[in-house]
Amino acid sequence: MGSLFRSETMCLAQLFLQSGTAYECLSALGEKGLVQFRDLNQNVSSFQRKFVGEVKRCEELERILAYLVQEINRADIPLPEGETSPLAPPLKQVLEMQEQLQKLEVELREVTKNKEKLRKNLLELIEYTHMLRVTKTFVKRNVEFEPTYEEFPPLENDSLLDYSCMQRLGAKLGFVSGLINQGKVEAFEKMLWRVCKGYTIVTYAELDEPLEDPETGEVIKWYVFLISFWGEQIGHKVKKICDCYHCHVYPYPNTAEERKEIQEGLNTRIQDLYTVLHKTEDYLRQVLCKAAESVYSHVIQVKKMKAIYHMLNMCSFDVTNKCLIAEVWCPEADLHGLRRALQEGSRESGATIPSFMNTIPTKETPPTLIRTNKFTEGFQNIVDAYGVGSYREVNPALFTIVTFPFLFAVMFGDFGHGFVMFLFALLLVLNENHPRLNQSQEILRMFFNGRYILLLMGLFSVYTGLIYNDCFSKSVNLFGSGWNVSAMYSSGHAPAERGKMVLWNDTIVRRSRVLQLDPSVPGVFQGPYPLGIDPIWNLATNRLTFLNSFKMKMSVILGIIHMTFGVILGIFNHLHFRKKFNIYLVSVPELLFMLCIFGYLIFMIVYKWLVYSAETSRVAPSILIEFINMFLFPASETNGLYSGQEHVQRLLLAVTALSVPVLFLGKPLFLLWLHNGRSCFGVSRSGYTLIRKESEEEVSLLGSQDIEEGNNQMQDGCREMTCEEFNFGEILMTQVIHSIEYCLGCISNTASYLRLWALSLAHAQLSDVLWTMLVRVGLRVDTTYGVLLLLPVVALFAVLTIFILLIMEGLSAFLHAIRLHWVEFQNKFYVGAGTKFVPFSFRLLSSKFSDDMA
């Protein structure tokens, strides 16, 4: 676990891999996942690279394994998934594995082909059996004439229109029998009638049970048909129509003895086919079971092998074609592990010349690597969704761990709802190693991946719910209210005090619909509630007014603190990149602009809370009016919050007015001054100096000089700026746009934080509506039917609470909290223009068979 405050320090390393050890070295690097390879052959087509033949071999093995997995799944054989990932296969075993898999594929295809043929023959024989059984009842022919029948005698001298002649010549009668799909019967009959002009007799009968189609394998309903016709030409037409409608035509026996003989032969052949098919399936299952034992390891090994060759295709050869040169980004903390991986790969291959690496300085911006664990990964993903951080800038995810669930809880503040969310997240955390959760559907997997975010959001919501004293829209009296109702009665005060204060008596209590507690009356307000809001406010008619005022001020205070903290984090960026002029000319004016206006607003809110009591609350000035008067300079004197307020406000406005031109023009003019050759005070920045030679071969000759560490002291910013093209107009325009955006954003972003108040109010009101319309109605029913009605009411209340308040309202608060972090907080210091560090790691390869089949 590295630092979460900034990304890891990266360096560009050059690997020199011997041709015989490159495969083993990359295999060791893939297991450790330490480096990200750079493509040194960007101008070379993918089909013209050195190891394209090996990649095609891996793709062929993947095709064979995909076929094996498909056949194993079809046979309902469980696929074992090993707990440990096998290593990439040595080069000596690759050809052996390829030959073994190819033989297995050929054998499986032959056995499967024979099985399909046997199954098709069996289905055809079963259809023939059903056809003979059904057509036996269709035609009753005279046994005496049957031996003299001739199927199709010549019709040269006979008229087809002479029905009596055809009836006398029984030898001219022919039959076509078979099976047809149920949906084609009507069209088939119409076609026969139109083509044969009625000289056919068609008889149908539906089979009792559906049969499997030998061609498609679908189980469908069939009709058995028997077509009687006269004449050879009509017989040809009938057979062609049967072919067009994909009828399954079978020979029709001429005699009863022939029918019986065919039936007995069919039964014998069906029994033989059942036996052969059963043995074929047993043999096929044995072959598949044996293949299933090793298919998992083969799939992983082929994936690793293909990934290795893809990385080797990114490498370039030296002039002798005996050494591969690779350039990789590697964290400086992992350089020792990189060297050790190269040594392990060289030792496994048995090479006499070991592979080695050198670090090379460069001006290119390295990728961003921030190491996370299962707890911080979700918060880092929220930040990365906005944009991957630039190299070595401050990472907002460290602070998002606290601020994100807290701002969510401010909008979702309810003790009951937060506790339910906390329990759900705790259940996911406690069962995080359950395999079904990792392989669940997309929505549940989304909740599972953010289980720690949900856990903190629920925990913070419990806290804010205690502060709001809100539990399913009801207040909880844990410590006793600080308000005393009995002190408002006139009988408890001296006669001298009764005339000065508005007190209650029996007549007022009976006649008044609304009674007001006066905290200025002695004994009425005994002190603040120990934690959160006093529960008596849940009974007050002006509860909403009080809570709106409290939550509105709280939202403004939290928003200004959050944005100011973002500006302060920008100072850490300037210090790290050694651009101190940005601190004096950008960050300090931004802080002054923010604090002199909105920081003063917080001061007035807190000052009024602390100074004015219940006795002096009636003469307390309005903060809104005082804040507006700060900019209007009213001619008449105002009471104000404190003495000397006008002078303080004018001083703050003067500082604000002076900070704006500094913010607009300070940085561009200072950079222009530097460009004209002035000395640079406090300006330098760290980076890499490009010292690479024209080719990798020349760099390799410098190995004895050990340039790999890259610890040369960099030149300061002044010299670097003079080397670059200076465009004052572009710098000025960029700074003006940034300044206008910041000044207007301070106002709009502060107003944007009022969403904390708005969503908190909406959540509380929705919760109150659900309680009023459901639970209160169920509790008001009399005891006879109340118990029966209460159970479905509570169930409906629970369902609506989960779907409306927890899921819909929770999603709304979640999205608004993301917006506050992305727009209002991160834009004060976070650029997010980096590229993510994607290491060459076998752990990133999928090990699921479902992904292989996709």
N, C-alpha and C positions, 0 to 999 in steps of 0.2 A: 504494500500500500504506500504509494508515493504521496507527495504533497498535493493537497486539493486546492491550495491557494493559487498556485501557478502550474502550468504544464511542465513536464519533464524537460530537462536540458538535453537537446539532441545534437548529434554530430553525424557528419557524412563520412562513411567508411568505404574503403575499397577492398574487396576480397579478391585474392589471387588463388584460384582453385585449379589444381591439377586435373587434367581430363579424366584420369582414372579414379579420382576421389571426389569429383564434384557431386555425384549422385548421393554418396554417403554423407557428405558435409551438409548438403541441403536437407537431407532427411533429419539429421540431428538439429539443424536450425528450425525446421518445421515443428519438431516436437517441443522445442523450448519457446517458440514464438517471440523472438527478440527483435527482428529486423523487418523493415519494409523495403522491398526491392524497387529500384528505379529501372525503367525500361531504357536500355542503351541501344535498342534497335527499333526506334519509333518509325524510321523511314523504310524499314524492311517489312514486306507483306507477311502476314501470318502464315502463308503457304510456302514462303521461301526461307523460313528460319531453319536453324540447324537440326533441331530435335522434333520437327513436324512429323516424321515417321513414327517416333516413339509415342507422340500424342495420339496419332491415329490408332496405334496398337492398343493404347489404353481405352480409347473410345470403342474399339471392337470388343474388348473385354467387358466394358460396361454394358454393351448391347447384349452380350451372352448372359451376363449376370442378371440383367433386367428380365430376360426371357426365363431364366431359372426361377427368379422370384415370382414372376407371373404364374408359372406352372405350379409352384409350391403353394401359392395362395389359392389357386383354383382347386387344388387337392385338399384344402383345409388342413394343411400341416402347419403347426405353429413355428414361427421363425424365431430362433433364439437370438437375443441381443446380448453380447458380452458386456460385462461391467468395465473391462479394461480395453483400451483401443490397441490393436496390434500394430507393430511397427511396419514401416514401408518394406516391401519384400526386397531382399538382395537381388542384384542383377542376375546372379546365377540361377535363381529360382523363378525368374519371370518367364522364361521360355518354357520351363517345365509346367508352370501354372497355366500358361496359355494353351499348351498342348492338352493338358488335362481337361480344361474347360471346353475346348473345342470338341474333344471326343465325347464328353458328357452331353454337349448340345446335340451332336449328330445322333447319338443313341436315343436321347429323349425325343427328338423329332421323329425318328423312325418308329419308336414304340407308340408315340402319340398318334402318328399317321395310321398305323395298323389298328389302333384302338378305335379311331374315328371310322375307319372302314368297316370294322366289325359291328360297331354300333349302328351305322347306317344300314348295313345288311340286315341286322336284327330288326330294326324298325320297319324296313320294307317287308320282311317276312310276316311280321305281326299285322301290318296293314293288309297283306294278301290274305291272311287267315280271317280277319274280320270281314273282308270283302266276300270271300267264299261263304261265310256263315250267313251273311245278310242276303246275298243274291240267290241263295238256295230257294227262297220263298217267292222270288220274282216271277220265274218262268217255269211252267209245268209242261214239259214236252213229252210227246208220245214215245215211249221206249222202242216201239216196233219200227218207227221210221228213222230214229236217230242214227242207226248204222248206215243208212243209205244217204245221209246228208252230205252234201259237198259244200264247202264253205262259200266259194265265189265262182260259180260256173259262168261261161261266156254268155253275154246278153245281146249278141248280134241280131238274133231273129225275134227277140221278145220286146214288146212294148212296155216301157216303164209305167205307162199310164193305165195299163190293164191290171187292176187290182185282183180280179178273179184269176187271171193267169198266174200272177205272182203267188196267190194263195195256193194254187194247185202245185206250183213248183216250189215246194218247201225247201229244196236244196239251196236256194238262193238267199236264204235268211242268214244274216251275220250279227255278231254281238261284240260290243266294246264295253268293258266294265272297269271300274276303278274308283278312286276317291277324289273328292274336290273340296276345296275350302268352303266353309259355310257362307262366307260373304260373297262368293262368286256364283252361287247356284242360280240365282235369278237371271243374271246376265248370260250365263252359259246356256240356259234353256232358251232364251230369246234368240241367241246366235244360232243354235241348232235349228230352230224353227225357220228362221229367215234364209239360211244357207241351203238347208236340205229340203225346203219347201214342204215340210210336213211329212216327208217319207221316213221319218224316224219315230220310234216309240221310246220315250225316256221315262225311267222309273227311278225314284229317289227313296232313300231311307236314311235317317240320321242315326249315327252311331251313339250308343248309350254313354260312352265315356270319351273324353278328349284324348287324342293321341299326339305324340311328339313328332314334329315335322323332321324327316331325315335330313333335309337340306339346311334348315335354319336352326333346328333345335327347339323351336317354340312349341308349347303345348296349346293346341287349338282344337276347335270342334270341326268334325269332318262329316261329309255326306257321302254315302255309297250310291253310285249310279250304275244303271245298266241300260245301254242304248241298243235297241234292236233296229236293224236297217236292212233294206233290200238293195242289192247292187254293189258292184265293186267300186264304182266312182263315188257313190255316196259314202262308202266305207272310208275311202281316202280323205274325203272332206271331214268326216267325223273325227278321224285321228288327228288331222291338222288342227281342228278346233280344240281338241283336248290338249294338244301341245301348247297352243296359245294361252290357255287358261291354267297352265302348269298343273294339269291333273296327273295324278299318279295312276297310270293305266297298267293293269295286270291281265295276263291271259285268262280267258273264260273257258272253262272245261266244256267239251261237247257232250259228254255222257256222264251218268251218275257214277259209273265205275272210275272214270278218269278223275272226277271230283274227289272221290274218296281216296284214290291213290295220291293225288296232289296234297290232300289234307294230311294224310299220314306222313308224307315226306317233309311237309312243312314243320310238323310238330317235332320230328326227329332233328331237323336242322336247327330249329330254334333252341332245343335243349343243348345241342352241341355248341351253338354260338354263345349261349349263356355261360357254359363252362369255360370256353376259351376266353371270353371277355372278362370273366372274373379272374382268371389267372393272369391275364394281361394287366388288369388294374392292380393286382397285388404286386406284380413285378415293377410296374411303374411307380407305385407308392414306395416300394423299397428303395428304388433309385433316387426318388425325390427326398426321402427321409435322410439318406446318406449325404445327398447334396446340401440339405438344409443345415447339417452340422457345421459346415465350413463356409457357407455362403456369406455369413456376416463378416467374417474376417477377410474374405476375398473382396467384398464390396469396399470395406475401409481401406484395404491395401491398394486397390486399384485407384481409389480417389486420391490417396496420398501420392502414389506414383505419378498420376496425371498432374497433380499440383506441382510436384518437383520439376517435371519437364516443362511446364508452363514458365516456371521461374528461370530455368536454364535457358529458355528461349529469350529471356530478357538480358542475358549476359552476352558479352562480346569476346571474341578470341584474340589472342595476341598474334604477332606476325608469324610465329612458328606453329600456330594452331595446336599447341600442346597445353595451353593454359587458358582457363576461362577467367575473365575479369568481370566482377559484378560491383555495382555501387548500391549501397544500402543506407537507409537512415536507421540509426540505432540510438537509444537513450545512453547517455554517458555512464549511467549507473549499471548498464548491462554489458559494457564492453568486455569485462572479465568473462562473463558467461558466453559472449560471442567467441572469444578466443578458445575457451574450453570446448565449445561445440565444434569448432573447426579441428581441434586436436582429436576429439573423439571420432569424427568422421574420417580423418586421415588414418587413425589407428585401426578402425574397422575395415577399411579398404586394403590395409597392408601396404600402403604406398611408402616408398623410401623418402620422397620429398614431401614434407608436410605443407598443407595450405596455410596461408597467413593473411593478415589484414593490416591496413594502414588507415588512419583517419586523415582526411584531406579538408582543408578550409574551403569555404565557399560563401558566396554572397546570396545564394538562393535561400528562400524562407523555408525552414524545416516544417514538417507536419507537427500537429499538436497531439500530445499524448498526456492524458490525465488518467491515472490509475484509479479505478473504483472497485468497490466491493458490492455485495448484494444489497447493502443498505444505502449506499450513496449512488448506485447506478441509476435509480429512478429519477433522482433530482438532477443528475448530470444529463439525462436524456431530455428533461424539460428545457434545460439551457441549450443543449445542442439542437433542439428543434427550432430555436430562433436562429442559430448560426454557430458553427464550430468556432471556438475562440481562436484569436490570432496567437501566434507563437509567443509564449511567456507573458501574456497579459493576465491580469487578475481574473480569476475564474469565479463567476457569481454563484456557482453551485454550492460552494461552502456556506454562504450566507442564506441561500435559498432553502437549505435544510431547516432553518428556523423561521425565516420570514414567510415562506410560502404557506406552510400549514397554519401559521398564526393569522395571516390575512384571510385565508379561507375560513378560519374559525370565527373571525370577527363578523363575517357575513353569514355564518352558519351556526351562530352561538345558541345552542340548546343542549342542556345537560343530557336529556334522554336520547335525542337523536345522535349526539356525539358518542354516547356510550354504546349504542347499537352499532354504529360504524366501527368503533374501536374493537368490539367483540368480533365482528365479521373479519376485520383485518388481522386480529390476533389469532383467529382460527386458521387463516391462510398462512400466517407466519409459523405456527406450531406444526402445520402439516406441509411445509414447503418442500419436503423431500418425497412427498407422495407422487408416484409416477403418473397418476391420472391427472393431476393438476398441471404437470408440465406438458401433457399431450391433450389438454382440453380444447374446447372450441375457442374461437378468436376473442369473443367478448370476455369469457371467463379468464382466458389467459392474459388479457389486458389488465383485469383486476389483480391477477396473481403477480404480474410483473411490477405493479405499483402497490404491492401489499404494505411496504414500509411507509410509503406516502400516505396511504389510507390510515395506517396505524397512528401516525403523528397528527393527521387531520382530525381523527376522532378524539385523540387525547387533548389536543388544543381546543376542540369544540366543547369538551367537557369543562375545561377551564373557563372559557368565555361564557358558557352556559351558567356556571356558578357566579360569574361577575354580573351577567344580566339577570341572574336568579330566575331562569326560565327552564322548565322541565316539561316538555310536551304542552307548552303555552301556560303552564301553571307555576306559581312561585312556591318555593319551599322555605318554611320558617325553621331554620336550623338553630339560630342563636337568639331568637326573640326580637321583636320589632323595637326600634329605637323611638317610636312614637307612642305617646300615652294619651288615650282618648279621654279618660276621666279628668285630666287636668283642664279640659276645656269647659267644664261645668262651673258656673258662677259660685256655687256653694263652697267650692274649695279655695276661694280667693278672698282677700280682705275687701271690705267695702270701698276703700280708696282705689284699689286696682280695678274694680269692676267698671268704673266709669271710663277708664283709659283703654280698655280692651274689649273686643267683641267676643263675648262668652256665650255659652249655651245655658238654657234652662229647659225645663220639661215642656213648656209650650213650643219652643223653637224646635226641639227634637221631634215632637209629634207632628207639627205642621210642615216642616221643611223636607223636601224630597232629597236635597243635597246638603250635606254638612261639610264645612271647610275647617280643616285643622290649621291653626295659626302657630307656626314655630316660634314666633316672638313671645307667645304666652309662656310664662315660666312653668316648667314641668311637662310641656307638650312634647318637645323634641329633646330627648335625653342623650343623644349622641349618635354618630353614624353607625350603620350596620357593619359588623366586623369584616364581612367578605361580600362584596358586590352591592347590589341594589336592595334596599329594604323591601321585604315582602308586602308591606302595606300598600305599596304602589300598585300592586295587582288589583286592589279594590278601588283605586281612585279613578274618578271620571276624567281627570286631566293626566292620566298615566301616559297616553300617547304623546302629549305635548312635552312632558318631562323627558321621556325617553328619546324623542326626536332631537331635543336640544342637546342632550348628553351625547348621543351617538354622532350627531353632526360635528360637534366640536372634537370628539375623539377621532373621527375620520380625518379631519383636517390636520390634527396634531400628528397622527401616525403617518399620513402622507408626506408631510413636510420633513419629518425625521427620516423617512425612507429615502426621499430624493436627496436630501443633504448627505446622507451616508453614501449614496452613489457618487456624488461629486467628490467626496473625500477619498473614495476608492480610486478615482481617476488620478489623484496625487501620487498614489503608490505606483501606478503605471508610469507616470512621468519620471519618478525617481528611479525606477528600475531601468528604463530605457535612456536614462541620463539626459533628459530634456527638461532641465530645471526651468528654462524660460517659460515653458508651458504652465508651470506652477504659478509663476508670478503674473503672467500675462493672460492666462485662461482660467485656471482653477480658482485663484484668489478672487478675481472679479465675479466669477459665477457664485462663489460662496457669499460674497458681500451682497450681490443682488438678491440672492435667495433669503439670506438671514435678515437683511435690513427691512425687507417687506413682510415676508411670510414668517420669518423667525420672530419678528416683532408681534405679529398676530398671535402666535403661540404664547408669547410673554403676556399679552393682554388677557388672554383666556385664563392662564394659570394665575395671574395676579388678581383677577376678579374673583376667582374661586377662593383664594387664600385670604384676601383682605376683607371682602364684604361678607357679613353674617346675615342671619335672619332678621335682625333688628334694623340693619341698614340696607337691606335688599331693595326697599322701595325707592331709595334715592340712587341706586347703582346705575351708572350710565350704560347705554347699549354699546356692546363691542362693535357691532356692525356700523352704527352711526359714527363712532369714534374712528373706525378704520377708514370710512369714506371721507370724513373730515380731514384726515391726514393728507389727502391728496387735493382737497378743495380749498384749503386755507380759509375757513369761514371768517367773516368780519367780526361777528359777535363772539363774545367770550362764552366758552362752554365749561361745564363743571370739570369734565375730564376724570380720568381714573386716579391720577396722582398729580402732585404739584410739579411744575416744570415739564409737563407732558408735551406742550407745543414746541419747546426748544429741542427736546429729544427727537421728536418726529421730524422736525426740519433738518436736523443733523443726519438722521437716517436717510431722508430723501436726497440730501446733498451727496452722501456717500454712494447711494444708488445711481444718481445721475452721473457721477464721476466714473463709476465702474463700467458703464455702458460704452463710452468711447474707447476705454482701454480694452474692453472685450472685443470691440469691432476692429480696431486699428493696431493694437499693441503688437500682436504676433506678426502680422505682415510687415510692419515697419522695422521690427527687430530683425527679421530674416533678411530684409533688404539691406539693413545696416551690416549684417554679417557678410552678405554677398559682396559688398563693396570693399571688403578686405579688412574690416575692423576686427579687433581681438574678440575672442569668444569667451564670455564669462559663464562658467558653469554649464557649458554645452558640450557634451560628447555622448556618443552612443556606442554600445557594444554591438558587434556583428562579426562576420567572417570576411576575411580578405581572400580574394581569389588568387591562388598561386599555382593553379593547375597548369601543366604543360600542354603541348599540342596533342599528345596522345598518351594513352595509358602505359605504353611501353617506356616512354621517357620517365614517367612517374615511378615506374617499378625500379628503374635504375637508381632512384634516390632512396632506396630502402635503408641504406646504412646511415643516412642522415636523420632517420626517425622523424618524419614530418607528421606522424600519425596522431600525435596528441593535440595539435592545433591550439596550443596555449599562447600563441603570439599575442602581444599586447596590441590592441586595435588602435587605429588612429582616431582622434576625437572628431566631434561632429563638424567643426569648422572646416577642416580640410576636406571632409567628405562632401559638404554642401557645395564647396567651390567647384568640385569635379562634376557635379550634376548640372543639368540645364536648369536655370532659374527663370521662373515665369511669375513675376510679381502680380500681374493681373489675375492669374488663376488662383494664386494663394489668397489674394485679397477677397476675391469672390467667394471662395470656399469658406473663409473665416466669417464673412458677412452673413452667408446663409446659415452657418452654424450658430452665430450669435442671435440672429433673428429667431431661429428655431428654439434656442434655449430660452430667450426672454419671453416669447409667447408661450412656450411650453411650460414655464413655471406657473403661469396662470391656468392654462388648460389642464395641466397635469394635476395641479392642486384640486381643481374642480372634479377631475376624474376620480380622485380618491373618495369623493362623496358616494361612490357606488358601494363603499363599505356600509354606509348608513342606509342606503336605499335597499340593498339586498337583505340586510339584517332586519329592517322593518318589514319587508315582504315575507321573509321566512317566518317571523313571529306572527304576522297577521294570518298567513295561511294555516299555521299550526293552530291558532285560536279559532279559525273558522271550522276546521275539522273537529276540534273538541266540542264546539258549540252545536254543530249540526248532527253529531253522531253520539258521542259519549254522554253529553248532557241530556239528550233526548232519552237515551236508554236508562239513565239514572233517575229520571223524573217519572217513569212509569210506575204504577202501584205494585205492591209486592206480589200480587196474584200472577201477573204476566211479565213482571220486570225481570225475573231470573231467566225465563225462556227467551226474552228479547235481548237481554244483555250479552249473551254469548255471540250471536251473529253480529251484533253491533260492534263489539270489541274486535271481532275478526275482521270486519270491514274496515274499522279504524286502523288496524295494524297493516292491512294490505295497502290502503291509501297512504298511510304514513311512509311505508317503504318505497312505493313507486313514485309518489308525488314529492314528498319532503326529503327523503333520503337520496333517491336516484336523480329525479329531475332538478330539484333545488340544489342538490349536491353538485351535479354536473354544471349548473349555471354558476354557482360560486367558484367551482374549480376553474372554469374558463375565465371568469373575471379576475381571479387571482393570477392566472397566467398572463393576462393582458397587463395587469399592474406591474408585473416583474419585467416583461418584455419591453413595454413602451415607456413606462414612467420611471423605472429603476435602472434597467440595463443600458438605456441609451445615454446615461450620464457618464459612463466610463467604458462600456463594453463595445468593441468593434465587431467581433464575431465574423471575421473574414478569413479564417484559417482553413486548413485542410486537415482532416482527421487522420491520425496515424493508424494505418491498417497493416498489422504485422502479417508476415507469412507464418501462419500458425495452423497446424492440423486441427486444433480445437474448434476452429471456425467452420470446418467441414461438417456437413450434415451426416448423421449416422442413422437416420431413420429410413426404413424401406419405403415408407409412403412418399418421401421426397424423391427417392430414386425413381419411382414409377411416374412422377409428375411430368 
